Protein backbone atom coordinates (compact mmCIF):
# COMPACT_ATOMS: atom_id res chain seq x y z
CA UNK A 1 0.00 0.00 0.00
CA UNK A 2 1.48 3.33 -1.09
CA UNK A 3 1.17 6.10 1.48
CA UNK A 4 0.68 9.60 0.09
CA UNK A 5 0.93 12.80 2.07
CA UNK A 6 -1.53 15.62 1.57
CA UNK A 7 -0.47 19.18 0.81
CA UNK A 8 -1.11 20.28 4.40
CA UNK A 9 1.04 17.46 5.81
CA UNK A 10 3.83 18.22 3.32
CA UNK A 11 3.80 21.89 4.26
CA UNK A 12 3.87 21.14 8.00
CA UNK A 13 6.73 18.65 7.56
CA UNK A 14 8.63 21.06 5.30
CA UNK A 15 8.39 24.00 7.71
CA UNK A 16 9.30 21.77 10.66
CA UNK A 17 12.35 20.40 8.83
CA UNK A 18 13.52 23.91 7.93
CA UNK A 19 13.23 25.04 11.55
CA UNK A 20 14.88 21.82 12.78
CA UNK A 21 17.83 22.36 10.42
CA UNK A 22 18.11 25.97 11.55
CA UNK A 23 18.07 24.89 15.21
CA UNK A 24 20.69 22.20 14.52
CA UNK A 25 22.93 24.70 12.72
CA UNK A 26 22.60 27.35 15.43
CA UNK A 27 23.15 24.77 18.21
CA UNK A 28 26.29 23.51 16.47
CA UNK A 29 27.63 27.03 16.06
CA UNK A 30 26.79 27.83 19.69
CA UNK A 31 28.49 24.71 21.04
CA UNK A 32 31.52 25.32 18.81
CA UNK A 33 31.93 28.82 20.25
CA UNK A 34 31.37 27.56 23.79
CA UNK A 35 33.97 24.80 23.37
CA UNK A 36 36.56 27.41 22.47
CA UNK A 37 35.52 29.47 25.51
CA UNK A 38 35.66 26.43 27.78
CA UNK A 39 39.09 25.47 26.46
CA UNK A 40 40.38 28.96 27.22
CA UNK A 41 38.83 28.75 30.68
CA UNK A 42 40.65 25.43 31.17
CA UNK A 43 43.89 26.98 29.98
CA UNK A 44 43.65 29.81 32.54
CA UNK A 45 44.26 27.70 35.70
CA UNK A 46 47.23 26.00 34.01
CA UNK A 47 48.76 29.36 33.09
CA UNK A 48 48.16 30.62 36.62
CA UNK A 49 49.98 27.61 38.15
CA UNK A 50 52.80 27.91 35.59
CA UNK A 51 53.24 31.62 36.32
CA UNK A 52 53.22 31.09 40.11
CA UNK A 53 55.82 28.32 39.77
CA UNK A 54 57.90 30.56 37.51
CA UNK A 55 57.91 33.41 40.07
CA UNK A 56 58.95 31.06 42.86
CA UNK A 57 61.64 29.43 40.72
CA UNK A 58 63.01 32.88 39.79
CA UNK A 59 63.20 33.79 43.50
CA UNK A 60 64.97 30.53 44.34
CA UNK A 61 67.45 31.04 41.50
CA UNK A 62 68.25 34.57 42.70
CA UNK A 63 68.90 33.35 46.27
CA UNK A 64 70.85 30.21 45.33
CA UNK A 65 74.51 30.25 46.41
CA UNK A 66 75.29 26.55 46.00
CA UNK A 67 75.62 26.61 42.22
CA UNK A 68 73.22 23.62 41.89
CA UNK A 69 69.98 25.30 40.85
CA UNK A 70 68.22 21.99 40.11
CA UNK A 71 68.83 20.76 43.65
CA UNK A 72 67.70 24.09 45.06
CA UNK A 73 64.47 23.97 43.13
CA UNK A 74 63.85 20.36 44.12
CA UNK A 75 64.32 21.07 47.81
CA UNK A 76 62.39 24.38 47.94
CA UNK A 77 59.29 23.85 50.09
CA UNK A 78 57.49 26.88 48.60
CA UNK A 79 57.83 25.59 45.03
CA UNK A 80 56.78 22.13 46.13
CA UNK A 81 53.67 23.62 47.77
CA UNK A 82 52.75 25.42 44.55
CA UNK A 83 53.09 22.23 42.51
CA UNK A 84 51.08 20.15 44.96
CA UNK A 85 48.39 22.83 45.40
CA UNK A 86 47.83 22.92 41.64
CA UNK A 87 45.87 19.66 41.90
CA UNK A 88 43.07 21.49 43.72
CA UNK A 89 42.04 22.95 40.37
CA UNK A 90 39.46 20.62 38.71
CA UNK A 91 41.09 20.63 35.31
CA UNK A 92 44.80 20.35 36.36
CA UNK A 93 46.20 16.80 36.43
CA UNK A 94 49.90 17.47 37.17
CA UNK A 95 52.52 20.21 37.54
CA UNK A 96 56.25 19.72 37.02
CA UNK A 97 59.55 21.45 36.20
CA UNK A 98 61.93 19.80 33.74
CA UNK A 99 65.44 20.60 32.57
CA UNK A 100 66.42 21.21 28.98
CA UNK A 101 66.62 17.41 28.36
CA UNK A 102 63.07 16.85 29.63
CA UNK A 103 64.05 15.20 32.92
CA UNK A 104 61.87 16.05 35.92
CA UNK A 105 63.50 18.38 38.44
CA UNK A 106 60.39 18.91 40.58
CA UNK A 107 56.93 17.31 40.41
CA UNK A 108 53.75 17.27 42.47
CA UNK A 109 54.42 13.50 42.65
CA UNK A 110 57.95 13.19 44.17
CA UNK A 111 58.31 9.62 42.88
CA UNK A 112 58.55 10.94 39.32
CA UNK A 113 61.57 13.17 40.02
CA UNK A 114 64.47 12.18 37.76
CA UNK A 115 62.24 10.52 35.15
CA UNK A 116 61.60 11.82 31.66
CA UNK A 117 58.30 13.69 31.51
CA UNK A 118 55.83 12.48 28.89
CA UNK A 119 54.98 15.86 27.43
CA UNK A 120 51.45 16.04 25.88
CA UNK A 121 50.26 18.19 22.99
CA UNK A 122 50.02 21.92 23.69
CA UNK A 123 46.58 23.11 24.72
CA UNK A 124 47.13 26.27 22.64
CA UNK A 125 47.22 24.14 19.46
CA UNK A 126 43.88 22.52 20.39
CA UNK A 127 42.33 25.96 20.98
CA UNK A 128 43.42 27.06 17.50
CA UNK A 129 42.16 23.81 15.88
CA UNK A 130 38.76 23.37 14.20
CA UNK A 131 35.53 22.29 15.92
CA UNK A 132 35.77 18.68 14.70
CA UNK A 133 39.29 18.20 16.12
CA UNK A 134 38.22 19.84 19.37
CA UNK A 135 35.16 17.59 19.76
CA UNK A 136 37.25 14.52 18.91
CA UNK A 137 39.76 15.46 21.63
CA UNK A 138 37.05 16.19 24.19
CA UNK A 139 35.15 12.94 23.59
CA UNK A 140 38.22 10.71 23.26
CA UNK A 141 38.05 7.61 25.52
CA UNK A 142 39.32 8.59 28.98
CA UNK A 143 39.54 12.22 27.94
CA UNK A 144 42.64 14.05 26.72
CA UNK A 145 45.38 15.73 28.77
CA UNK A 146 47.10 18.74 27.20
CA UNK A 147 50.12 20.77 28.22
CA UNK A 148 50.33 24.41 29.36
CA UNK A 149 54.04 25.29 29.49
CA UNK A 150 56.24 28.21 30.58
CA UNK A 151 59.96 28.44 29.76
CA UNK A 152 62.24 28.85 32.80
CA UNK A 153 65.03 31.33 32.15
CA UNK A 154 68.10 32.11 34.35
CA UNK A 155 70.33 35.15 34.56
CA UNK A 156 71.53 36.15 31.14
CA UNK A 157 68.34 34.93 29.47
CA UNK A 158 69.54 31.37 28.88
CA UNK A 159 66.96 28.57 29.17
CA UNK A 160 67.32 26.42 32.23
CA UNK A 161 64.19 24.31 31.85
CA UNK A 162 60.40 24.40 31.42
CA UNK A 163 57.42 24.48 33.72
CA UNK A 164 54.67 22.06 32.58
CA UNK A 165 51.06 22.01 33.77
CA UNK A 166 48.77 19.25 32.47
CA UNK A 167 45.06 20.04 32.01
CA UNK A 168 42.27 17.55 31.19
CA UNK A 169 39.30 17.98 28.78
CA UNK A 170 37.00 15.77 30.89
CA UNK A 171 35.56 18.86 32.59
CA UNK A 172 34.67 20.33 29.20
CA UNK A 173 32.91 17.11 28.24
CA UNK A 174 30.75 17.42 31.34
CA UNK A 175 29.99 21.05 30.54
CA UNK A 176 28.91 20.12 27.01
CA UNK A 177 26.68 17.30 28.24
CA UNK A 178 25.06 19.67 30.71
CA UNK A 179 24.52 22.29 28.01
CA UNK A 180 22.86 19.73 25.74
CA UNK A 181 20.56 18.63 28.57
CA UNK A 182 19.57 22.23 29.23
CA UNK A 183 18.94 22.88 25.52
CA UNK A 184 16.85 19.73 25.03
CA UNK A 185 13.53 21.03 26.34
CA UNK A 186 13.76 24.47 24.71
CA UNK A 187 14.48 22.77 21.37
CA UNK A 188 11.50 20.42 21.80
CA UNK A 189 9.34 23.40 22.73
CA UNK A 190 10.44 25.34 19.65
CA UNK A 191 9.76 22.33 17.40
CA UNK A 192 6.31 21.78 18.94
CA UNK A 193 5.50 25.46 18.48
CA UNK A 194 6.77 25.23 14.90
CA UNK A 195 4.43 22.31 14.13
CA UNK A 196 1.48 24.24 15.60
CA UNK A 197 2.30 27.42 13.69
CA UNK A 198 2.90 25.41 10.49
CA UNK A 199 -0.53 23.76 10.82
CA UNK A 200 -2.22 27.13 11.32
CA UNK A 201 -0.25 28.56 8.41
CA UNK A 202 -1.22 25.60 6.21
CA UNK A 203 -4.89 26.15 7.02
CA UNK A 204 -4.60 29.82 6.03
CA UNK A 205 -2.56 29.21 2.86
CA UNK A 206 -4.43 26.12 1.64
CA UNK A 207 -7.94 27.40 2.41
CA UNK A 208 -8.23 29.10 -1.02
CA UNK A 209 -7.52 25.75 -2.69
CA UNK A 210 -10.38 24.15 -0.76
CA UNK A 211 -12.67 27.05 -1.67
CA UNK A 212 -11.70 26.80 -5.35
CA UNK A 213 -12.30 23.03 -5.30
CA UNK A 214 -15.72 23.58 -3.73
CA UNK A 215 -16.58 26.23 -6.32
CA UNK A 216 -15.59 23.96 -9.22
CA UNK A 217 -17.62 21.11 -7.69
CA UNK A 218 -20.67 23.38 -7.47
CA UNK A 219 -20.21 24.33 -11.12
CA UNK A 220 -20.16 20.62 -11.89
CA UNK A 221 -23.50 20.22 -10.07
CA UNK A 222 -25.02 22.93 -12.23
CA UNK A 223 -24.90 25.77 -9.66
CA UNK A 224 -23.55 28.25 -12.20
CA UNK A 225 -24.23 31.28 -10.02
CA UNK A 226 -22.14 29.91 -7.14
CA UNK A 227 -19.89 32.59 -5.61
CA UNK A 228 -16.30 31.75 -4.63
CA UNK A 229 -15.37 33.51 -1.39
CA UNK A 230 -11.59 33.95 -1.76
CA UNK A 231 -9.32 36.37 0.14
CA UNK A 232 -8.93 39.79 -1.49
CA UNK A 233 -5.50 39.15 -3.02
CA UNK A 234 -4.54 40.13 -6.55
CA UNK A 235 -3.79 36.57 -7.68
CA UNK A 236 -6.82 35.00 -6.00
CA UNK A 237 -9.08 37.79 -7.26
CA UNK A 238 -8.25 36.70 -10.82
CA UNK A 239 -9.11 33.08 -9.98
CA UNK A 240 -12.44 34.08 -8.42
CA UNK A 241 -13.31 36.21 -11.47
CA UNK A 242 -12.38 33.36 -13.83
CA UNK A 243 -14.68 30.92 -12.00
CA UNK A 244 -17.49 33.49 -12.08
CA UNK A 245 -17.02 33.99 -15.81
CA UNK A 246 -16.98 30.23 -16.44
CA UNK A 247 -20.20 29.87 -14.43
CA UNK A 248 -21.84 32.71 -16.38
CA UNK A 249 -20.82 31.17 -19.69
CA UNK A 250 -22.09 27.73 -18.71
CA UNK A 251 -25.33 29.30 -17.48
CA UNK A 252 -25.69 31.00 -20.85
CA UNK A 253 -25.48 27.62 -22.57
CA UNK A 254 -22.08 28.25 -24.17
CA UNK A 255 -18.72 26.55 -23.95
CA UNK A 256 -15.78 27.59 -21.86
CA UNK A 257 -14.06 29.91 -24.32
CA UNK A 258 -13.19 33.61 -24.35
CA UNK A 259 -14.44 35.49 -21.26
CA UNK A 260 -17.88 37.10 -21.30
CA UNK A 261 -18.47 40.48 -19.70
CA UNK A 262 -21.57 39.42 -17.81
CA UNK A 263 -22.65 40.72 -14.43
CA UNK A 264 -24.71 38.70 -11.94
CA UNK A 265 -28.10 39.97 -13.18
CA UNK A 266 -27.09 39.58 -16.84
CA UNK A 267 -25.91 36.03 -16.23
CA UNK A 268 -29.20 35.17 -14.53
CA UNK A 269 -31.18 36.62 -17.42
CA UNK A 270 -29.07 34.71 -19.93
CA UNK A 271 -29.61 31.53 -17.99
CA UNK A 272 -33.37 32.02 -17.86
CA UNK A 273 -33.61 32.80 -21.59
CA UNK A 274 -31.49 29.79 -22.55
CA UNK A 275 -33.52 27.47 -20.34
CA UNK A 276 -36.73 28.64 -22.01
CA UNK A 277 -35.25 28.13 -25.49
CA UNK A 278 -33.98 24.67 -24.58
CA UNK A 279 -37.40 23.74 -23.20
CA UNK A 280 -39.07 24.76 -26.45
CA UNK A 281 -36.54 22.76 -28.46
CA UNK A 282 -37.09 19.69 -26.28
CA UNK A 283 -40.88 19.96 -26.68
CA UNK A 284 -40.51 20.25 -30.46
CA UNK A 285 -38.12 17.31 -30.56
CA UNK A 286 -40.45 15.24 -28.36
CA UNK A 287 -43.41 15.97 -30.64
CA UNK A 288 -41.37 15.04 -33.72
CA UNK A 289 -40.25 11.78 -32.05
CA UNK A 290 -43.79 10.97 -30.99
CA UNK A 291 -45.01 11.61 -34.56
CA UNK A 292 -42.35 9.28 -35.99
CA UNK A 293 -43.23 6.59 -33.44
CA UNK A 294 -46.91 6.99 -34.31
CA UNK A 295 -46.16 6.59 -38.03
CA UNK A 296 -44.22 3.41 -37.24
CA UNK A 297 -47.01 2.05 -35.05
CA UNK A 298 -49.70 2.38 -37.76
CA UNK A 299 -47.93 0.02 -40.25
CA UNK A 300 -47.26 -2.39 -37.38
CA UNK A 301 -50.97 -2.54 -36.56
CA UNK A 302 -51.79 -3.07 -40.24
CA UNK A 303 -49.25 -5.88 -40.54
CA UNK A 304 -50.63 -7.58 -37.43
CA UNK A 305 -54.17 -7.49 -38.85
CA UNK A 306 -53.10 -8.90 -42.24
CA UNK A 307 -51.08 -11.62 -40.54
CA UNK A 308 -54.22 -12.78 -38.74
CA UNK A 309 -56.10 -12.82 -42.06
CA UNK A 310 -53.26 -14.73 -43.69
CA UNK A 311 -53.27 -17.29 -40.86
CA UNK A 312 -57.02 -17.84 -41.45
CA UNK A 313 -56.57 -18.34 -45.19
CA UNK A 314 -53.67 -20.76 -44.82
CA UNK A 315 -55.71 -22.98 -42.58
CA UNK A 316 -53.93 -25.75 -40.74
CA UNK A 317 -50.57 -25.70 -42.52
CA UNK A 318 -48.21 -26.39 -39.63
CA UNK A 319 -45.09 -25.06 -41.37
CA UNK A 320 -46.77 -21.81 -42.43
CA UNK A 321 -48.34 -21.34 -39.00
CA UNK A 322 -44.89 -21.59 -37.36
CA UNK A 323 -43.44 -18.91 -39.61
CA UNK A 324 -46.43 -16.67 -38.97
CA UNK A 325 -46.00 -17.13 -35.19
CA UNK A 326 -42.37 -15.97 -35.44
CA UNK A 327 -43.37 -12.91 -37.48
CA UNK A 328 -46.17 -12.09 -35.02
CA UNK A 329 -43.84 -12.36 -32.03
CA UNK A 330 -41.29 -10.04 -33.60
CA UNK A 331 -44.00 -7.53 -34.50
CA UNK A 332 -45.18 -7.51 -30.87
CA UNK A 333 -41.60 -7.01 -29.71
CA UNK A 334 -41.18 -4.09 -32.11
CA UNK A 335 -44.48 -2.67 -30.86
CA UNK A 336 -43.19 -2.83 -27.25
CA UNK A 337 -40.07 -0.90 -28.31
CA UNK A 338 -42.21 1.78 -29.94
CA UNK A 339 -44.47 2.02 -26.86
CA UNK A 340 -41.43 2.47 -24.59
CA UNK A 341 -40.01 5.11 -26.94
CA UNK A 342 -43.33 6.93 -26.84
CA UNK A 343 -43.31 6.98 -23.05
CA UNK A 344 -39.87 8.57 -23.07
CA UNK A 345 -40.43 11.00 -25.92
CA UNK A 346 -43.91 12.18 -25.01
CA UNK A 347 -43.71 15.47 -23.08
CA UNK A 348 -44.76 14.71 -19.54
CA UNK A 349 -47.18 17.20 -18.04
CA UNK A 350 -45.79 17.95 -14.57
CA UNK A 351 -47.80 19.82 -12.01
CA UNK A 352 -45.10 21.46 -9.92
CA UNK A 353 -46.04 22.58 -6.44
CA UNK A 354 -44.53 22.46 -2.92
CA UNK A 355 -44.28 18.84 -1.79
CA UNK A 356 -43.53 17.74 1.78
CA UNK A 357 -40.79 15.13 1.65
CA UNK A 358 -41.71 13.88 5.13
CA UNK A 359 -45.23 13.00 3.96
CA UNK A 360 -44.02 11.61 0.64
CA UNK A 361 -41.32 9.43 2.20
CA UNK A 362 -43.71 8.15 4.88
CA UNK A 363 -46.02 6.87 2.13
CA UNK A 364 -43.06 5.24 0.38
CA UNK A 365 -41.91 3.66 3.66
CA UNK A 366 -45.27 1.96 4.18
CA UNK A 367 -45.27 0.50 0.68
CA UNK A 368 -41.62 -0.62 0.98
CA UNK A 369 -42.31 -2.29 4.34
CA UNK A 370 -45.14 -4.31 2.79
CA UNK A 371 -42.89 -5.27 -0.14
CA UNK A 372 -39.95 -6.35 2.00
CA UNK A 373 -41.82 -7.94 4.92
CA UNK A 374 -41.75 -11.45 3.47
CA UNK A 375 -37.96 -11.25 2.93
CA UNK A 376 -37.27 -9.83 6.41
CA UNK A 377 -36.32 -6.35 5.19
CA UNK A 378 -36.50 -3.61 7.82
CA UNK A 379 -37.19 -0.07 6.55
CA UNK A 380 -35.73 2.92 8.43
CA UNK A 381 -36.81 6.50 7.67
CA UNK A 382 -34.67 9.47 8.70
CA UNK A 383 -36.31 12.73 7.65
CA UNK A 384 -36.18 15.84 9.88
CA UNK A 385 -39.50 17.59 10.43
CA UNK A 386 -38.04 21.02 9.57
CA UNK A 387 -36.83 19.90 6.14
CA UNK A 388 -37.95 22.41 3.48
CA UNK A 389 -40.45 21.35 0.85
CA UNK A 390 -39.32 20.60 -2.69
CA UNK A 391 -40.99 21.92 -5.82
CA UNK A 392 -42.11 18.80 -7.62
CA UNK A 393 -44.88 16.80 -9.17
CA UNK A 394 -45.91 14.66 -6.21
CA UNK A 395 -47.07 11.61 -8.16
CA UNK A 396 -44.11 11.54 -10.56
CA UNK A 397 -41.52 12.06 -7.80
CA UNK A 398 -43.18 9.44 -5.58
CA UNK A 399 -43.05 6.87 -8.40
CA UNK A 400 -39.34 7.57 -8.97
CA UNK A 401 -38.35 7.30 -5.28
CA UNK A 402 -40.63 4.28 -4.76
CA UNK A 403 -38.90 2.58 -7.68
CA UNK A 404 -35.53 3.06 -5.89
CA UNK A 405 -36.96 1.77 -2.58
CA UNK A 406 -38.52 -1.34 -4.17
CA UNK A 407 -35.30 -2.05 -6.05
CA UNK A 408 -33.49 -1.89 -2.71
CA UNK A 409 -35.92 -4.39 -1.16
CA UNK A 410 -35.49 -6.76 -4.11
CA UNK A 411 -31.70 -6.53 -3.72
CA UNK A 412 -32.01 -8.06 -0.21
CA UNK A 413 -33.70 -11.47 -0.75
CA UNK A 414 -32.34 -12.71 2.58
CA UNK A 415 -33.28 -9.65 4.62
CA UNK A 416 -31.46 -6.50 5.59
CA UNK A 417 -31.99 -2.80 6.25
CA UNK A 418 -33.37 -0.28 3.79
CA UNK A 419 -32.56 3.25 4.91
CA UNK A 420 -34.40 6.23 3.44
CA UNK A 421 -32.98 9.58 4.54
CA UNK A 422 -33.37 13.22 3.59
CA UNK A 423 -31.20 16.21 4.50
CA UNK A 424 -30.39 19.77 3.48
CA UNK A 425 -27.52 20.40 1.10
CA UNK A 426 -25.61 23.52 0.14
CA UNK A 427 -27.00 25.75 -2.56
CA UNK A 428 -30.68 25.51 -1.54
CA UNK A 429 -30.83 21.81 -2.34
CA UNK A 430 -32.34 18.80 -0.59
CA UNK A 431 -30.88 15.31 -0.91
CA UNK A 432 -32.80 12.03 -0.57
CA UNK A 433 -30.70 8.87 -0.13
CA UNK A 434 -31.97 5.31 -0.49
CA UNK A 435 -29.48 2.80 0.90
CA UNK A 436 -29.78 -0.98 1.00
CA UNK A 437 -27.47 -3.63 2.43
CA UNK A 438 -28.01 -5.98 -0.48
CA UNK A 439 -25.89 -7.70 -3.09
CA UNK A 440 -24.52 -4.50 -4.62
CA UNK A 441 -23.63 -3.65 -8.21
CA UNK A 442 -20.27 -4.45 -9.87
CA UNK A 443 -18.12 -1.40 -10.59
CA UNK A 444 -18.08 -2.01 -14.34
CA UNK A 445 -21.89 -1.75 -14.47
CA UNK A 446 -22.40 1.41 -12.41
CA UNK A 447 -22.12 3.74 -15.41
CA UNK A 448 -24.75 1.73 -17.34
CA UNK A 449 -27.58 1.25 -14.85
CA UNK A 450 -29.50 4.34 -16.01
CA UNK A 451 -29.33 3.23 -19.66
CA UNK A 452 -32.60 2.18 -21.22
CA UNK A 453 -33.06 -1.64 -21.33
CA UNK A 454 -29.97 -2.26 -19.18
CA UNK A 455 -30.78 -4.35 -16.10
CA UNK A 456 -28.87 -6.36 -13.48
CA UNK A 457 -31.98 -8.26 -12.32
CA UNK A 458 -33.09 -11.53 -13.79
CA UNK A 459 -36.29 -10.87 -15.69
CA UNK A 460 -35.92 -7.09 -15.35
CA UNK A 461 -37.09 -4.79 -18.13
CA UNK A 462 -34.33 -2.20 -17.87
CA UNK A 463 -36.87 0.62 -17.94
CA UNK A 464 -37.36 1.48 -14.25
CA UNK A 465 -34.06 3.25 -13.50
CA UNK A 466 -34.12 4.99 -16.87
CA UNK A 467 -37.56 6.39 -15.95
CA UNK A 468 -36.20 7.43 -12.52
CA UNK A 469 -33.30 9.25 -14.18
CA UNK A 470 -35.68 11.03 -16.59
CA UNK A 471 -38.02 12.07 -13.77
CA UNK A 472 -35.16 13.48 -11.70
CA UNK A 473 -33.87 15.44 -14.70
CA UNK A 474 -37.35 16.86 -15.34
CA UNK A 475 -37.35 18.13 -11.74
CA UNK A 476 -34.01 19.95 -12.31
CA UNK A 477 -32.34 17.44 -10.01
CA UNK A 478 -29.33 15.13 -9.99
CA UNK A 479 -29.01 11.43 -9.22
CA UNK A 480 -25.87 9.46 -8.36
CA UNK A 481 -25.13 5.93 -7.21
CA UNK A 482 -22.46 4.32 -5.05
CA UNK A 483 -22.19 0.56 -4.74
CA UNK A 484 -19.86 -2.37 -4.19
CA UNK A 485 -20.60 -6.09 -4.49
CA UNK A 486 -21.64 -7.49 -1.13
CA UNK A 487 -21.80 -4.06 0.56
CA UNK A 488 -25.06 -2.65 -0.73
CA UNK A 489 -26.05 0.31 -2.87
CA UNK A 490 -26.83 3.97 -2.19
CA UNK A 491 -28.82 6.16 -4.57
CA UNK A 492 -28.70 9.92 -3.92
CA UNK A 493 -31.33 12.18 -5.48
CA UNK A 494 -30.67 15.93 -5.11
CA UNK A 495 -33.59 18.29 -5.74
CA UNK A 496 -34.05 22.07 -5.54
CA UNK A 497 -35.84 23.24 -2.40
CA UNK A 498 -39.00 25.33 -2.56
CA UNK A 499 -37.82 28.93 -3.19
CA UNK A 500 -40.33 30.48 -0.80
CA UNK A 501 -38.91 28.45 2.09
CA UNK A 502 -35.23 28.86 1.25
CA UNK A 503 -35.66 32.63 1.35
CA UNK A 504 -36.87 32.60 4.94
C-alpha positions, 0 to 999 in steps of 0.5 A: 500500500502506497502512502501519500501525504496531503499538501497540508502534511507536506507543508507542516513537515517542510516547515518543521524540517527547515526550523529543525535544520536551523536549530541544529545549525545554530546549536552547532555554532553555539556549542563550537563557540562555547567549546573554544571558551571552555578550552580557554577557561581550562587553559587559565588555571594552568597558566596561573599555576605555571606563572606562580611556579615561575615566580617562585623558581626565579626567586629561588634562583636569585637566592641560590649560592650553591651553584646547583639550581636543580637541587635548590628547586627540588628542595624548595618547600614553597615551590613544592607547595605550589606544585602540589596545590595545583591539583586542587584545580578541577582541570589540572592533572599534574605540575612539574619542572623539567630541565632542557633534556626533559628530565623532571627536576620537581613534580607534584608527585615526588616519585617521578623526580628524575624521570623523563616527563611524557609531554602532551600536545600543547593546549594552545594548538587545540584551541586554535584547531577546528571544531571537529578536532576539538570535539574529537579530543574532548570525547576521546576515551578517557579524555585528553590531557594537554600541556600548558608550558612556561619556559624557565630562564636564568640570569643572562636569558639562557633557558634552564628548563620548562614548567609544565602544567597538564590540564584535562578535557573531561571537565569540558565534556561534562559542561557540554553534556550539561549544556545539551541537557539544558537545551533539550527542552527548549528545542523540543518546545520550539519544534512543537510550536513550529508544528502548531504554527505550520498547521495554522499557516497551512490552514490559512494558505491552503484554504483558497484551494479548498474554496476553489475546489468547492466552487468547481464542484458546485459548477459541476453540479449545475450551480452556475451562479455559485460565488467563490469567497476567496481572500482579497489578493490580486492573484486569487481575485483573478481566480475568483473572477475566472470561476465566475465567468466560467459559471456565467458562460455555462449558465448561458449555454455556451462553452468555456471559451473567451471570457464574457463580460456578464454581471450577476443579473445579466448572467441570470437573465441569460440563464433564464432565456437559454432554459426557455429556449432549450425547453421549447426545443425539447418539446418540439423534438419530443413531438417530432419523435412521438409523430415518428413513433406513431407513423411506425405504429400504424404500419405495425398494426396493419401488418398484425391485422393482415397476418391474422387474415393470412393465418385464417386463409392458410388454414392448418398448414403447420409449417406456415403457421410456425413462420407466422408465429415468429413474425407475429412475435417479432411484431409484438416485440417491435411494438413494445419498443415503440411504446417504450419510446413513446413513453420517453419522448412524449412530453410529460405534463408535470404539475409542480407545487410544494411537496412535503418530503416527510409526507411523501417518504412516509407513504413510500416507507409503508409500501416498501415495508409491505414489499420487503416484509416477506424477505425480512427487510427492515425499513428505516426512515430518517427525515427531519421535520423542519426539512424544506419542501421541494418543488415537484410533481408529487405523483411523478416524484413518488413513483421515482423514489418508490422505484428506488426503494422497491429495487433496494428491497429486491436486492435483499432477498435474505433480509437487511436494512433499507434506509431512506434519509433526507437532509439539506444540502448547500446551494438551496438543495435537498438530498434524498438517499436510499441505501440498501445492504443488499448484493450491490452492483459491480463497478463495471456496471455502475455507469450503465444502470441508467441506460434504457433496457440495461438491467442487473436483475433476472427478468428485469425490463431495464426501464425502471431506472431509466424512468427514474433518471428522466423524472429526476432530470425533469425536476431539475435534479441530480441522481448518483449511485455508489455501490460495491458487491456485497456491501449494498447500494446507495442512490442519492437524489438531489432536488431544488428546495422550494424557493419560498422556504429557502428565502426565509 
